[in-house]
Amino acid sequence: MLILSRKENESIHIGDDIVVVVTRIGRNRVQIGIDAPREMRIRRSELADAPSETSPSQSTSKGSSVPPVHNAVSIQNELAGLSFPLAER
């Protein structure tokens, strides 16, 4: 695992088309924004690891029950309420 330090409004580029930006740093929480291609599936780890519940509105012909996140606003909404503990120095 690569561990990097970033300050507020600094970013990390992953490949040619993914950018992760630290948008806010709070007391015990870091808010991030992710800019990625629409076809890139991005989910919080607790959602990716949890068993999925299939609903008719989410089912696709390939059987996937979780639709991909399509833009930075959706990603920000997806990350709302997710806490990232800050490393102690």
N, C-alpha and C positions, 0 to 999 in steps of 0.2 A: 504494500500500500504506500502510495506517495502522499506525504503530508506537507501541505504548504500553508504559510501564514499570509493572510490578506487583511488589509484594512478596509474600512467602509468605502464603497464605490470603486474598489479595485476588482479586477476580474482575472479569470483563469480561462485560457483557450484550450479546448480539447479537440484535437484534429483541426480540420479546416472550417468546420461549420457548427461547432458547439461552444458557447460562451457561458460561463458561470460567473455571476456578479454578486458580491456581498452588498446588499442594498441597505441593511440596517444591522447595527450591533447593539443589543440591549444588555441588561444585567446578566441574565442567564440564557440568552437566546440570540441566535444569529439568523437573520432573514436573507435568503438568497433568491436571485432571479436566474432563470435558465433560458437562453435563447438557442433553440435547436430546430432542425428541419421538422416539418409537420409529420413526416413518416416515422420519426423517432419516438418510441414509446418511453415515457418517463413516469415512474410511479414511486411513491414513498415506500421505503423498505417494509414497513408494517403492512402495507396493502399488497405488495408483491409476494410476501411470505404467507399471507393469510389465505385460507381456502376461499375461492371465489364463489359467490352465489349468483347463479344464472337467472336473469330476468328476461322476459321476451323482448323488451326494448333494447337490451344490451347484446343479445345474441347476434352472432354473425354466421355466415355460411361455413366458416372454418372452425366454429365452436368456441372462439374466444369470447369470454364474458366481460372483459374490461376494455372499453374503447380507448384508443391512444389519446394522449393529451396533444392538442394541436397548436397552441401558441403560448407566448409568455404570460398573457393574462390568465389563461387556464392553469398554467403551471403555478403562478403566484397564488391563485385560489386553492390549488391542490396542496401547496405548502403552508397555507395559512394555518396557524395553530400548531405547526410542527416545530419542536424545539431542538436546537443543536447545542449541546453543552459546550461551553468554552473551556479550553484546556487551561489548567492552572499552571502558573509559572513558578 
